[in-house]
């Protein structure tokens, strides 16, 4: 049963080790499978997250636009003010359109369709040629200036004076005709002087002119005439700035007025600003021209398609109208008022709206790519980030566009998962190593315990053998005494003395064994000269070695003092000399050398012999308790495997080290190194 228990105890650590390894391998396999599934799910999760973000943004946008539409109906008589407020609220809002829908009315038993009318913006402010032809001062001045005998000066005077009393629009048209006379004459200074005196203020905008009753077209023509004069007077910067300002003001007009003046943007304004040589202003005007073109296209869509419509019989949900195929696509949000009394359209700047979308996309912002229905990149975040990995459509607002996400954020997320996996596997690896190290420690401890038990058994066997012989002799002599084999008192006294002698020897042997089994306790450490205990060892063991026929030499050089117990050091050296005596070889002249010297800050003591020696594989373990080198000619030498252990304990108590090396002719050399005290 004990044998079975021993086998079980030996097998248990191995079984536990295999179980731990199996568990770790299983966990690693499960982790790898889950990691592979998780990395495959990353793209799906990112795509769903991207779709949710886009839909949330669209829902917020539509709710905001519906609210603005209802607000426009409530503020229908203050369209311009409300439009300005919305432009200040959102940079992507462009224009407001508000109209009364077409209605079918009955008049004299006939159904008449009354077309819808804009409530905002107003009809374009233009100069109607037919009406202008009927104005007397203009017709008289034109007739007078066309006569052959009229000088240019007289023509200018007619245009300037005959219509001076008329309203602003008529007066400025006559002024423009007078300016044309000076243009043909090349009188540029006079032209500028006349414009300064009789024209609009130089800082007045086209909108300011419209508020004064002057059509924006007439104000723009006067600006062009002034700019041409500045160019001819070589005042290029002033001319370029005026061209640029006029173009930007045209681009800021509402759709109806901008439609009338768009041709001026194409020529001469853009070419003149480009020739001015200011790339920044050129780029700004080009962008403004595109914005104005979209605004005009959106206005035309409302005017031509929405304004003629009647209120639908079934309420329509708000919807988007777009022209994604044009060079300058527009985007309209249309909505009927709840009671059908008005139609509302909000024109949005698609580029700016998409920039707002990008700003609301958080960590995805720099990796987004907006593509149109043809796959062309319409607007992007940062160009870096790899190819488009996932793509989702806008579901409600911008259904003609798709949102694409480059691979970088997905790769980053997978990289973080890989890093986490590597960390987890590293932790599992460390735990496995710790577990295996613990198992190794358990196995080593079991092996050491078995070895120690074996050594203890061998020690007990040797001690028993050594004690049984004197005990057997004492028993025999005592039995003989008891049986009366010795008749005389002298014989009995001799036998009693023999028993006492054997008992004393037995006691001496027991005390010797007890002394080597006890851990040697050093006395209170104090400085001492190592030569003193070494000389005592020489005095004690020199004669013994000489009697045994062993040559003995001692080379003790002066050294620094050491801190410790001189008596204990003497006993340690004596034990080494005793071993040299015990394990001598009979076939050679035995020799023992004792040496002491100081090397640096170490006192080195060595005992060397040419005896049986210590096998190389046991030169470390011989300092452990109960370790004894077995073999031929060693059994009769006595010993219990405790002497060198005591030597190691004594040297360790002095803060030193001891080692076993190859001696002379296969013998042993024991080297003790102790820390020397400072001189």
C-alpha positions in Angstrom: 0.0 0.0 0.0 2.8 2.4 0.8 4.4 1.6 -2.5 1.2 2.4 -4.3 0.9 5.7 -2.3 4.5 6.5 -3.2 3.9 5.9 -6.9 0.7 8.0 -6.7 2.6 10.9 -5.1 5.3 10.7 -7.8 2.7 10.6 -10.6 0.5 13.4 -9.3 2.7 16.3 -10.2 3.1 15.0 -13.7 -0.6 14.5 -14.1 -1.2 18.0 -12.8 1.3 19.4 -15.2 -0.3 17.7 -18.1 -3.7 19.0 -17.0 -2.4 22.6 -16.7 -0.8 22.4 -20.2 -4.0 21.0 -21.6 -6.1 23.7 -20.0 -3.7 26.4 -21.3 -3.7 25.0 -24.8 -7.5 24.7 -24.7 -7.8 28.3 -23.5 -5.4 29.5 -26.2 -7.3 27.7 -28.9 -10.6 29.2 -27.7 -9.1 32.7 -27.5 -7.7 32.4 -31.1 -11.1 31.2 -32.4 -12.9 34.1 -30.7 -10.2 36.5 -31.9 -10.6 35.4 -35.5 -14.4 35.8 -35.2 -14.1 39.2 -33.5 -11.7 40.5 -36.2 -14.1 39.3 -38.9 -16.9 41.1 -37.1 -15.0 44.4 -36.9 -16.0 45.5 -40.4 -19.6 44.6 -39.8 -19.7 46.5 -36.6 -18.0 49.5 -38.1 -20.4 49.5 -41.1 -23.4 49.3 -38.7 -21.9 52.1 -36.6 -21.3 54.2 -39.7 -24.9 53.7 -40.9 -26.3 54.5 -37.5 -24.3 57.7 -37.3 -25.4 58.8 -40.8 -29.0 58.0 -40.2 -28.9 59.9 -36.8 -27.4 62.9 -38.6 -30.1 62.8 -41.3 -32.9 62.6 -38.8 -31.6 65.6 -36.9 -31.1 67.5 -40.2 -34.7 66.8 -41.4 -36.2 67.7 -38.0 -34.3 71.0 -38.1 -35.4 71.7 -41.7 -39.1 71.0 -40.9 -38.9 73.3 -38.0 -37.3 76.1 -40.2 -40.0 75.5 -42.8 -42.8 76.0 -40.3 -40.9 79.1 -39.0 -40.7 80.5 -42.6 -44.5 80.2 -42.9 -45.0 82.0 -39.7 -42.6 84.8 -40.8 -43.8 85.0 -44.4 -43.9 88.7 -44.5 -40.4 89.0 -43.2 -38.7 86.6 -45.6 -35.4 88.5 -46.0 -35.0 88.9 -42.2 -35.7 85.2 -41.6 -33.4 84.1 -44.4 -30.6 86.2 -42.9 -31.2 84.6 -39.5 -31.0 81.1 -41.0 -27.8 81.9 -42.9 -26.3 83.0 -39.6 -27.5 79.9 -37.9 -26.0 77.4 -40.3 -23.2 78.0 -42.9 -24.8 75.4 -45.2 -28.1 77.2 -45.5 -28.3 79.2 -48.8 -31.7 80.5 -49.7 -35.4 80.6 -48.7 -38.3 80.3 -51.1 -41.8 80.9 -50.0 -44.9 80.9 -52.2 -48.6 80.7 -52.3 -49.6 77.6 -54.3 -51.6 77.6 -57.5 -55.4 77.5 -57.1 -58.3 76.7 -59.3 -61.1 79.2 -58.9 -64.5 79.4 -60.6 -65.3 82.6 -62.5 -68.4 83.0 -64.6 -68.9 79.2 -64.6 -65.4 78.6 -65.7 -62.6 77.0 -63.8 -59.5 79.1 -63.9 -56.1 78.1 -62.6 -54.5 81.0 -60.8 -50.8 80.4 -60.8 -48.8 80.5 -57.6 -46.9 83.6 -56.6 -43.7 84.1 -54.7 -44.0 85.6 -51.3 -40.2 85.6 -51.0 -38.0 86.4 -52.8 -39.5 89.2 -54.7 -39.6 89.5 -58.5 -36.3 90.6 -60.1 -35.7 94.4 -60.2 -34.9 95.1 -63.9 -35.1 98.0 -66.3 -37.9 97.1 -68.8 -36.8 98.4 -72.2 -40.3 99.1 -73.4 -41.0 101.2 -70.4 -37.7 103.1 -70.7 -38.5 103.9 -74.4 -41.6 105.7 -73.3 -39.7 108.1 -70.9 -39.5 111.4 -72.7 -36.2 112.7 -71.3 -34.4 109.5 -72.4 -36.0 109.4 -75.9 -35.2 113.1 -76.5 -31.6 112.7 -75.3 -31.1 109.6 -77.4 -32.5 111.4 -80.5 -30.4 114.5 -79.9 -27.1 112.6 -79.3 -27.6 110.7 -82.5 -27.8 113.7 -84.7 -24.7 114.3 -86.9 -24.2 117.9 -85.9 -24.2 117.2 -82.1 -20.8 117.3 -80.6 -19.8 114.8 -77.9 -19.8 117.5 -75.3 -23.3 118.5 -76.2 -24.4 114.9 -76.1 -22.9 114.4 -72.6 -24.6 117.6 -71.4 -28.0 116.4 -72.8 -27.8 113.0 -71.0 -26.7 114.6 -67.8 -29.2 117.5 -67.6 -32.4 116.4 -69.3 -33.0 113.4 -67.0 -31.6 114.9 -63.8 -35.0 115.5 -62.2 -36.2 111.9 -62.8 -36.1 109.0 -60.3 -32.8 107.2 -59.5 -33.2 104.4 -62.1 -33.9 106.8 -65.0 -31.2 109.3 -64.0 -28.5 106.6 -63.6 -29.4 105.1 -67.0 -28.9 108.5 -68.6 -25.6 108.9 -66.6 -24.5 105.5 -67.9 -25.2 106.8 -71.5 -23.1 109.9 -70.8 -20.3 107.8 -69.5 -20.3 105.8 -72.7 -19.7 109.0 -74.7 -16.6 109.7 -72.6 -15.5 106.0 -73.1 -15.6 106.5 -76.8 -13.6 109.8 -76.4 -11.1 108.2 -74.0 -11.7 110.9 -71.5 -11.1 108.7 -68.5 -10.5 111.4 -65.9 -13.6 113.2 -66.8 -15.5 109.9 -66.7 -14.4 109.2 -63.1 -15.1 112.7 -62.0 -18.7 112.5 -63.4 -19.3 109.2 -61.7 -18.0 110.5 -58.4 -20.3 113.6 -58.6 -23.5 112.0 -60.0 -23.2 108.3 -59.6 -23.8 106.0 -56.6 -21.5 106.3 -53.5 -18.4 104.2 -54.2 -19.0 102.0 -51.1 -22.7 101.3 -52.0 -23.4 97.6 -52.7 -25.8 96.2 -55.3 -28.2 95.4 -52.5 -27.9 99.0 -51.2 -28.7 100.3 -54.7 -31.8 98.0 -54.9 -33.0 99.4 -51.6 -32.7 102.9 -53.2 -34.9 101.8 -56.1 -32.0 101.2 -58.5 -31.9 97.8 -60.3 -28.8 95.8 -59.3 -28.0 95.5 -63.1 -27.7 99.3 -63.5 -25.5 99.6 -60.4 -23.3 96.7 -61.7 -22.9 98.5 -65.1 -21.8 101.7 -63.4 -19.2 99.7 -61.4 -17.9 98.1 -64.6 -17.6 101.5 -66.3 -15.7 102.8 -63.3 -13.4 99.8 -63.2 -12.6 100.2 -66.9 -11.7 103.8 -66.4 -9.3 102.8 -63.5 -7.7 100.2 -65.7 -7.1 102.8 -68.5 -5.6 105.1 -65.9 -3.2 102.3 -64.9 -4.8 102.0 -61.4 -4.9 98.2 -61.7 -5.2 97.3 -58.0 -8.2 99.6 -57.6 -9.8 98.2 -60.7 -9.2 94.6 -59.7 -10.6 95.2 -56.3 -13.7 96.8 -57.8 -14.2 93.9 -60.2 -13.8 91.4 -57.4 -16.3 93.3 -55.1 -18.9 93.5 -57.8 -18.6 89.8 -58.6 -19.0 88.9 -54.9 -22.0 91.2 -54.6 -23.6 89.5 -57.6 -23.0 86.1 -56.1 -24.7 87.2 -52.8 -27.9 88.3 -54.6 -31.1 86.3 -54.3 -32.0 84.0 -57.1 -34.2 86.3 -59.2 -31.7 89.2 -59.2 -28.7 86.9 -59.5 -30.3 85.2 -62.6 -30.3 88.6 -64.4 -26.6 89.3 -63.7 -25.0 85.9 -64.0 -23.7 86.6 -67.4 -21.6 89.4 -66.0 -19.8 86.9 -63.7 -18.7 84.8 -66.7 -17.6 87.9 -68.5 -16.0 90.3 -67.8 -15.7 89.9 -64.0 -14.0 86.5 -63.7 -11.5 87.1 -66.6 -10.7 90.6 -65.2 -10.0 89.3 -61.6 -7.9 86.4 -63.1 -5.9 89.0 -65.0 -5.4 91.0 -61.9 -3.0 88.3 -60.6 -4.5 87.7 -57.2 -4.9 83.8 -56.9 -6.7 84.0 -53.5 -9.3 86.5 -54.7 -9.7 84.5 -58.0 -10.4 81.3 -56.1 -12.9 83.1 -53.8 -14.7 84.6 -56.8 -14.8 81.2 -58.7 -16.3 79.5 -55.6 -18.8 82.3 -55.2 -19.8 82.0 -58.9 -20.4 78.3 -58.5 -22.5 79.0 -55.4 -24.5 81.7 -57.3 -25.0 79.3 -60.2 -26.4 76.6 -57.9 -28.7 79.3 -56.3 -30.0 80.3 -59.7 -30.6 76.7 -60.7 -32.4 76.1 -57.5 -34.5 79.2 -58.0 -35.4 78.1 -61.5 -36.4 74.7 -60.2 -38.8 76.3 -57.7 -40.1 78.8 -60.2 -40.7 76.3 -63.1 -41.6 73.1 -61.3 -42.9 73.9 -57.8 -44.6 77.2 -58.2 -47.2 76.0 -60.8 -48.2 73.1 -58.6 -51.4 72.9 -56.6 -51.4 71.7 -53.0 -51.5 67.9 -53.2 -54.7 66.2 -52.2 -52.8 63.7 -50.0 -50.3 65.4 -47.7 -46.8 64.9 -48.9 -43.9 64.2 -46.6 -41.0 66.7 -46.8 -38.6 65.7 -49.6 -35.3 66.6 -51.2 -34.9 67.7 -54.8 -31.5 67.6 -56.3 -29.7 67.8 -59.6 -26.7 65.6 -59.0 -25.8 65.3 -62.7 -25.2 69.0 -63.4 -21.9 70.7 -63.2 -23.3 72.9 -60.4 -25.8 70.6 -58.6 -28.4 72.2 -56.3 -30.1 70.7 -53.3 -33.6 71.8 -52.2 -35.7 70.7 -49.2 -39.4 71.2 -50.0 -42.3 71.2 -47.6 -46.0 72.2 -47.7 -47.4 74.0 -44.7 -49.7 72.0 -42.6 -52.8 73.9 -43.8 -51.7 74.0 -47.4 -51.6 77.8 -47.4 -47.9 78.0 -48.5 -45.1 76.1 -50.0 -41.6 76.3 -48.7 -38.3 75.4 -50.2 -35.0 75.7 -48.4 -31.9 75.6 -50.7 -28.8 74.1 -49.1 -25.2 74.3 -50.0 -24.4 70.6 -50.4 -20.6 71.0 -50.0 -21.0 72.9 -46.7 -23.7 70.5 -45.6 -21.3 67.5 -46.1 -18.6 69.3 -44.2 -21.0 69.7 -41.3 -21.7 65.9 -41.6 -18.0 65.2 -41.4 -17.7 67.3 -38.3 -20.4 65.2 -36.6 -18.7 61.9 -37.4 -16.2 62.0 -34.6 -13.3 59.6 -34.8 -14.2 58.6 -38.4 -14.0 62.2 -39.7 -10.6 62.1 -41.3 -11.1 58.8 -43.0 -14.5 59.4 -44.6 -15.0 59.6 -48.4 -18.3 60.9 -49.9 -19.0 59.5 -53.3 -21.7 60.2 -55.8 -23.8 57.7 -57.7 -21.1 57.2 -60.3 -18.5 56.3 -57.7 -16.6 59.6 -58.1 -15.2 61.0 -54.9 -17.2 64.1 -54.1 -15.7 65.2 -50.8 -13.2 63.5 -48.5 -11.5 63.8 -45.2 -7.8 63.2 -45.0 -6.5 61.5 -48.1 -4.4 59.0 -46.1 -5.9 55.9 -44.6 -5.9 53.2 -47.4 -8.7 52.1 -49.7 -12.4 52.3 -48.9 -13.2 49.4 -46.7 -17.0 49.9 -46.0 -19.6 52.0 -47.7 -23.2 52.9 -46.7 -25.8 55.1 -48.5 -27.6 58.1 -47.0 -31.1 56.8 -46.4 -33.2 60.0 -46.4 -31.6 63.3 -47.2 -28.7 62.7 -49.6 -29.8 59.4 -51.2 -27.7 60.2 -54.3 -24.5 60.0 -52.2 -22.7 57.3 -50.3 -20.5 57.4 -47.2 -17.3 55.4 -47.5 -14.8 54.7 -44.8 -11.1 54.0 -45.4 -9.5 51.0 -43.9 -7.3 52.8 -41.4 -9.7 52.9 -38.4 -10.7 49.2 -39.0 -7.0 48.3 -39.2 -6.4 50.3 -36.0 -9.1 48.4 -34.2 -7.9 45.1 -35.4 -4.4 46.1 -34.3 -5.6 46.9 -30.8 -7.3 43.5 -30.7 -4.1 41.9 -31.9 -2.2 43.8 -29.2 -4.8 42.7 -26.6 -4.5 39.1 -27.8 -0.7 39.2 -27.7 -0.9 40.6 -24.1 -3.4 37.9 -23.1 -1.3 35.2 -24.7 1.7 36.6 -23.0 -0.1 36.5 -19.6 -1.1 32.9 -20.3 2.5 32.1 -21.3 3.8 33.6 -18.1 1.1 31.8 -16.0 2.1 28.5 -17.8 5.8 29.1 -17.1 5.0 29.9 -13.5 2.8 26.8 -13.2 5.5 24.6 -14.8 8.1 26.2 -12.6 6.0 25.4 -9.6 5.6 21.9 -10.8 9.3 21.6 -11.4 9.8 22.9 -7.9 7.4 20.3 -6.5 9.1 17.5 -8.5 12.5 18.7 -7.5 11.4 19.0 -3.9 10.0 15.4 -4.0 13.2 14.2 -5.6 15.2 16.1 -2.9 13.0 14.7 -0.2 13.4 11.2 -1.5 17.2 11.7 -1.8 17.3 13.1 1.7 15.3 10.2 3.0 17.6 7.8 1.3 20.6 9.6 2.8 19.0 9.5 6.2 18.4 5.8 5.8 22.0 5.3 4.8 23.1 7.4 7.7 21.0 5.5 10.1 22.3 2.2 8.7 25.9 3.3 9.1 25.3 4.6 12.6 23.4 1.5 13.5 26.3 -0.6 12.2 28.9 1.4 14.1 26.9 1.2 17.3 25.9 -2.4 17.1 29.5 -3.7 17.3 30.3 -2.2 20.7 26.8 -2.9 22.0 27.2 -6.6 20.9 30.6 -6.8 22.8 29.1 -5.2 25.9 26.2 -7.7 25.8 28.5 -10.7 25.4 30.7 -9.6 28.2 27.7 -8.9 30.5 26.2 -12.3 29.7 29.4 -14.1 30.5 29.5 -12.3 33.8 25.9 -13.2 34.4 26.5 -16.9 33.6 29.5 -16.9 36.0 32.1 -17.9 33.4 34.7 -15.9 35.3 35.3 -17.4 38.7 37.9 -15.1 40.1 37.4 -11.6 41.3 40.3 -10.5 39.1 38.7 -11.9 36.0 35.4 -10.3 36.9 37.1 -7.0 37.5 38.9 -7.2 34.2 35.7 -7.9 32.4 33.9 -5.0 34.2 36.7 -2.7 33.1 36.3 -3.9 29.5 32.6 -3.2 29.7 33.2 0.3 31.0 35.8 0.9 28.3 33.4 -0.3 25.6 30.7 1.9 27.1 33.0 4.9 27.1 33.9 4.3 23.5 30.2 3.9 22.6 29.4 7.2 24.4 32.3 8.9 22.6 31.0 7.7 19.3 27.4 8.8 20.1 28.7 12.3 21.1 30.7 12.5 17.9 27.7 11.7 15.8 25.5 14.2 17.8 28.1 16.9 17.3 28.2 16.6 13.6 24.4 16.4 13.3 23.9 19.7 15.2 24.1 22.9 13.2 27.3 24.7 14.2 26.6 27.9 16.1 29.3 30.6 15.8 30.2 32.5 18.9 29.9 36.3 18.9 31.9 37.4 15.9 35.1 39.3 16.5 38.2 40.2 14.5 40.9 37.6 14.5 44.1 36.7 12.6 43.4 33.6 10.5 47.0 32.4 11.1 46.2 31.6 14.7 43.5 28.9 14.1 45.5 27.6 11.2 48.6 27.1 13.4 46.4 25.4 15.9 45.1 23.0 13.2 48.7 22.4 12.1 49.8 21.6 15.7 46.8 19.3 16.2 46.8 17.4 12.9 50.4 17.5 11.9 51.4 14.7 14.2 48.4 12.6 13.2 49.2 12.9 9.5 52.9 12.1 10.2 51.9 9.0 12.2 49.7 7.9 9.3 52.7 8.3 6.9 51.3 11.3 5.1 53.5 14.1 4.0 52.2 17.5 5.3 53.3 21.0 4.2 51.9 24.3 5.4 52.5 27.6 3.6 50.7 30.3 5.8 51.4 33.8 4.6 50.4 36.9 6.6 46.9 38.2 5.8 44.5 40.8 7.1 42.2 40.0 9.9 38.7 38.5 9.4 35.5 38.9 11.4 34.1 35.7 12.9 34.9 32.8 15.2 38.5 31.6 15.2 37.7 28.3 16.9 35.0 27.5 14.3 37.4 28.2 11.5 40.0 25.9 13.1 37.4 23.1 13.2 36.5 23.7 9.6 40.1 23.4 8.5 40.5 20.4 10.8 37.6 18.7 9.1 39.2 19.2 5.7 42.5 17.7 7.1 40.6 14.8 8.6 39.0 14.1 5.1 42.5 14.2 3.5 43.6 11.6 6.1 40.5 9.4 5.6 40.5 9.4 1.8 44.1 8.9 1.1 45.3 6.4 -1.5 47.3 3.4 -0.4 49.2 3.0 -3.7 51.0 6.4 -3.7 52.9 8.5 -1.2 50.1 10.5 0.4 50.6 14.3 0.5 48.6 17.1 2.1 49.2 20.8 1.5 47.7 23.6 3.7 48.1 27.2 2.3 46.8 30.7 3.2 47.3 33.9 1.4 45.5 37.2 0.7 44.2 38.0 -2.8 42.7 41.5 -3.0 40.1 41.8 -0.4 39.8 38.0 0.1 41.7 35.7 2.5 42.1 32.4 0.6 42.7 29.1 2.6 43.2 25.9 0.7 43.6 22.2 1.7 45.0 20.0 -1.2 45.7 16.3 -1.3 46.5 13.6 -3.8 44.0 11.1 -2.4 40.8 9.5 -3.8 39.4 12.9 -4.8 35.7 13.9 -5.5 34.0 13.2 -8.8 33.3 16.3 -10.8 29.6 15.8 -10.8 29.5 15.8 -7.0 31.8 18.7 -6.2 28.8 20.9 -5.4 26.6 18.4 -3.7 29.3 17.2 -1.2 28.6 20.2 0.9 25.0 19.1 1.5 24.0 17.0 4.6 24.2 13.3 4.4 26.0 13.4 1.0 28.8 10.9 0.9 30.9 9.8 -2.0 30.6 6.0 -2.3 32.9 3.7 -4.1 36.0 1.5 -3.8 38.1 2.0 -0.7 35.7 4.6 0.6 33.4 2.6 2.8 36.1 1.7 5.3 37.0 5.4 5.7 34.0 6.1 7.9 32.0 9.3 7.9 28.4 10.2 7.7 28.2 12.9 5.0 28.0 15.7 7.6 31.5 17.1 7.9 31.6 19.1 4.7 28.1 20.4 5.4 29.4 21.8 8.7 32.4 23.3 6.9 30.0 25.1 4.5 27.9 26.4 7.4 31.0 27.7 9.2 32.3 29.4 6.1 28.9 30.9 5.3 28.7 32.2 8.8 31.9 34.1 8.1 30.4 35.6 4.9 32.7 33.5 2.7 32.5 30.7 0.2 33.9 27.2 -0.1 34.3 25.1 -3.2 35.8 21.8 -4.3 38.3 21.5 -7.1 40.6 19.0 -8.7 43.6 18.4 -6.5 47.0 16.8 -7.3 47.0 13.5 -9.2 43.2 13.1 -9.0 43.0 14.2 -5.4 40.8 17.0 -4.0 41.4 20.7 -3.3 39.0 22.6 -1.0 39.2 26.4 -1.2 37.8 28.7 1.4 37.5 32.4 0.7 36.7 34.9 3.5 36.2 38.7 3.3 39.3 40.5 4.7 38.8 43.4 7.0 40.3 46.7 6.0 43.9 47.3 7.3 
